[in-house]
Every structure is written in C-alpha cells, then in structure tokens.
C-alpha cells in the first residue's frame, strides 16, 4: 500500500526523539524514535512501512515499522531500503555484525527470516525487488545464484554452482533473460540458464564483461562489450567480434567507454524498445548519471 498522504506527513520531536504525524489533523502515526528516515518508505510515499534507528545497548540499530502498528521487525545493525520499504515486494534484507563479521538474511513483511544466512546478498535487483525469482548470495568468498523461495535450508545449493563472482548486472536478475555473467579464476563467461543448469552462451571466454544488450522478445543476448588480451570488443550473440579497440596504457575501462561512445552502443540499444541494456556500475553512471 502506497502512502497516499505524502504531503500531510510531518515529524514532531519530544525529548530528542522523533515521530511521524499526519499534518492535517496532528494525529501521531508512529512511536518516538532516535531517528526516522524520511527519504524512504511511508514518508517518501512508497509504502505503509518506515525505517527507524534507535540505540539498543548503546549500539545504533535499525528496525522497520508499520503505520499505526509500530515496530514489526527485530532490530538489526543495518536494513536495506530495497523491497518492502519501497513498496517493491514483501521482503527486505537485514545485516548483522558479530565480532566485525557481517551476515545478511532475507525477511518477509512480518520480520520472519525466509533465507539462509549469507555473508552477503545482492539486493539492488532480483528477488527482493520483485524483478526476478533469483538473487546472488555469497558464502566462503564464493557467489551463487539462488531462487528466492528455495533458500531456507542449512546447506543452500546454488543454481549452476559456485563462482568467484556473478556480475550483479546479469540480465537474469532483471527478469528479462536467462543470461548469467560469471567469473572464475580471472576468466569471465556469458552463460545461459537452462533447466537449472548453466551453459556457455558463446564459444569464448573473456578477461572481463562490461555490458550486455538483451533482446527482450527472444530473451537472448543481442550484443555484449567484453575485454580480451589487449583489446576491448563489441561482440554479437554468437560471440563474433563486431568492433574492437586495442587496449593501451589508459587501461581497459577507458577503452570500454571510448568503444561504447564511438560506436553508439548505448544509443543503439535504446532506439529499439525491444532491447535492454545492462552494465556495471561505472558504465551505468557514466551513461545515465544514476547508480540505481
């Protein structure tokens, strides 16, 4: 449920703590807390939930509250605002610190844990944001692709195995393709998920992968920007090089930007609404000015 009264929400202060009120009638909507985040959840018009911070045993901790119901979750060292608070899904990710070691879990809107405890969970896309059934979880410095509703077990098994890295812009996490971008021991691969098995989508491996263009109708890769020994290249869906630039002392990332700009790769993708463009954080920010 979105907050339909965004313009009427205000805060009041009492003894150094804050509460939300309905500006129109001054009715208090929440209890008093050390801090209420006003840029997410109910105050931002996104959902009926809000994020607070309080000191628990002199340690700043975060919890989720529901309008007119109060706090509905436990307190954690950190709570991501993706998912429940933004009105994207009934799930959120918490982080707990134990002797400076972080662990993350997925919870439902009642605060119940629904996932295994991971060292890290990628939540900027995928299951938690209702973009895809899948998400990336990290254990023992390895990353795996997991199905959101199937990870409440003592020994979670990733779809397709463990990798040194699963690129967090893999199109499968956005629900428009089964393409998964992986990296193991310095070798990157464009892979395709079929019947819970990952297979190579091209015949080649790469030094790195920077961007992928997906055909939304076929859900297949149309093109990708990759690097190999001494070059960066634009490849087609079969892995054939379309364009390339030689790497120099400026480094690969600079050449990737130059290639995307010179051959208007981004513009090509967005001229046709059937295409989706997915890229790493640096490339995305360079193109759009946005990280999210």
N, C-alpha and C positions, 0 to 999 in steps of 0.2 A: 504494500500500500504506500503510495507516494504521499508526501506532505502537501496537502492542498492549501495549507495556511502559511506558506513560507513567509509572506510579508508581515504576518502578525506575530512571528516568533521573536522573542527578546530574552535577555538574561537579567537576572537580579542577583545581587550579592548580599551575603549575610555571614559575618564572622570570617571573612576571607574565602568563602566558598560560594559556588555559583549554581543557579538553577535556571531552567528554561520556563518561560511563561508565555501565555497567549496575550499578545499585546492589546488585543481588542477588549478583553474582559479581565485581564490581570490574573487569570486562573493559572496556578502553578502546575506545570506539566511533568516535572521531574523532581527528584530529591536534590539536595545540595551536594556538590562535589568540588574537589580541588580545581578541576578543570573540565570543561565540556568543549569538545572540538566542534567548531561552528562551520567548518568547511566541508563536512561530510555527514551523510545520514539525514535525519529529520531536519536539522537546522538549514541544510542545503537543499531541502525539497526532494530528497532522493528516496526516502523510506520512512517507516514509523520507528526506526531504531536510531540510537545516538551513541556516541563514543565518549567515555569519561576516563579521567585519570584521578586516582586517589593514592594516598600513601598507606601502604599496608606494611606494618612493622618497619616504618621509616623507609620503605622502598617504594618508589613510584611504580604503580601498577595500573593496567588498563582493563576496562570491562565494557560490555555492551548493555545498554538499557533500552527499554521499550516504552514509548509514550504512555503515560497513565498507569504503567505497571511497575516501573522501577527497574533495577538491575536484573537481568535474566541470564547472565553467564557468570562463570567464575572470573577471578582477576588473573591476568597474565602479564608478563613483562612487556609484551607487545601484541597488538591486534591489528591485522591488516584491514584497511578500509574497503578492499575489493570484496565483491559478493554481497553479503547480507546488508551491510550498511548503505551501499549504493543502490540497493533495490534490484540487483542483478540476479541473485539466487538466494536460496535459504541457507547458504553456507558461508563460513568465514574461517580464516587461518589465524591461529594463535602461535606465539613463540614464548618459550620458557627458557630461562637461563639457570643452569645448575653448575656451579663452580666454573663460570665463564664459558660453559659449553651450551650452545643453543640447540633447541629441538623444536620442531613445528608439527602441528596437528591440524586436521580439518574438523570443524564442528558444525552441527546444524543449528537452527534458529533457537532451539531450546538450550543450546550450550553443550549438548551431548557430543562426545567425540565419535566420529564416524570413520576415522582413518588410523592407520598405523602411525607411530611416532617416527618422523623422519628428521634427519639433520637439517634438511631444507626442503621447501616446497615452492615451486614457481607458481605464483597465483595472479600474475598480471594478465593471464589469458586462461583458456582451458576450463576445466570442470567448475572451479569456484566461481567463475564469472559467467557460467552458463553458456559458454561459447562452444564447448566440446565435451564429450564424455571423458576426455583424457587430461592428465596433468603430469608434470615432471616432479619426481621425488628423488632426494639424494640420501644415500646410505653408504658409509665407509668410503667416502670420496668418489663414489660411482653414481651415475644418474640412470634412472629407469623411467619408462613411460607406463603410467598406471591408469586403470579405469576407476573413475571416482567412486562408484558404488561397490567396488570389489576389493577394497584395500584394508578392511578391518580384520586383520589376521596377524598372528605372531610372526609369520615369515612371508611377507608380501613378495609375489613373483612379478617382475615387470614384464610387460608385453614386449617380446622380441629380445630380451636380455638386458644386461648392464653395459653402460658405455662410460668412457671418460667424460663425455659431455653430450647432451642432447640440446641442440640450439633452441633457445627459448622463443625464436620466431618461426619455429617449424609450423607449416601450414595446418597440420593436423590439430594443433591446439586452438585454431580459429574455426574449426568445423566445416571448412570448405574443401578439404582434400585429405587424402590419407598419406601425404608426403611427410616424412620424418627426416630431419637433418641430424646426422650423428658424427661423432668424432672419437677415435680410439687411437692412442699412441701416436698422435700427430697426424693421423690420416682421417680426412673427412669424407663422408659418403652421403649421397642423396638416396634415401631409401623409401620404400613403399610398403605400407602395412596391408597384408592380405591374410585373412583367416588367422589373426593374431600372430602372424609371422612377418618379420621384416626382411625384405629382399631389396637388393640394389635396383634403383630405378634407371641408372645409367651403367655403362660398362667401365667407367673410370672412377678413380678416387682422386681427392684433391687435397691441397695443403690447407685450404680454408674455404668456407662458404659465406657469402656476404648478403645475398639477396636472392629471392625466388619469385617468379611470376607464375601464378596458377590460373589455368582456365577453369572458371567456376562451373561451366556446363559439363565438362568431362571430368572435373576434379583431378586433372593430371597436370604435371609440370609443363609449362609452356617454354620457359627460359630460366636461366639462373646465372648469377655472377659469382665466379669462383676464382681461386688462385691455384697455380701450379708452380713448378720450378721456374722461377724468373719471369713469370707472366701473370697477368690477370685477364680473365676471359669471360665473354658472354657466350653461353652455350645454349643449344636448343634442347628440345625434350628428349632427344636421343643422345645427348652428351657431345654433339658435334660443335666445334668452335665456330661461332658466327663472326665475332670481332674479338680482338685482343690488343693489349698494350704490354710492352716489355717493362718489367719492374726495374727501378733504378734506385739510387741512394735516397730517394724520398720515402721509400717504403711502400708496402702493398696497399695500405689503406688510402693513401693519397692517390695512387693509381686507380683504385676502385672508384673513388669519387670522380676522377677525371673520365673514366670509361663511361660511367652512368650519365655524366653530363654531356660528354661528346657525342654519344650515340642515342641520347634522349630515351634511355631505358625506362625511366620513371614515367615520362610523358606518354610513351607507347602503351604502358600498362593501363594508364588512366584514361586514355582516349576511348577504350573499349570497356564498358561496364561488366563485361563477362570475365575480365581479368582481376585478379587480386595480387597485390604487391606486398611482400613480406621481407623485412630486412633487419639487420642488427640495430642496436640502439643508436650507435653513432650515425649510421646511414639514414635511419628514420628521422633523427633530429636534424641532420643536415638538410634533408629534403622538405620536412614539414614544420620544423621548429617545435615538435612535440615528442615527448618520450613515451606517452601513453596512447 
